Amino acid sequence: MVLLGNPSSGGAVSWPLLPSLLGEIGRWLPPGASVNAQHTAVYFRHNQHFFPFAVLGAWAAVSCAVFWIWRHRHPGGREANAAVSG
């Protein structure tokens, strides 16, 4: 729980304040990337970094791909050959 809880906490324990291994994990998780992007946007407006936005974009793309691919596996999902009413 500590290994994943601290890096995934985002704002409560920012990833630069964590030990190096946990900080590296935290940079790649959405809460850590989000806090990093917000911190940079608020305090260093003219020195934005691309990395946190790339991490958030990658997580969004992966999650959209997973839901798009597995949408028919859910019990409430649509059947492939269901008639379209309308």
Order of alpha helices (4+ residues) and beta strands (2+ residues): alpha-alpha-alpha-alpha
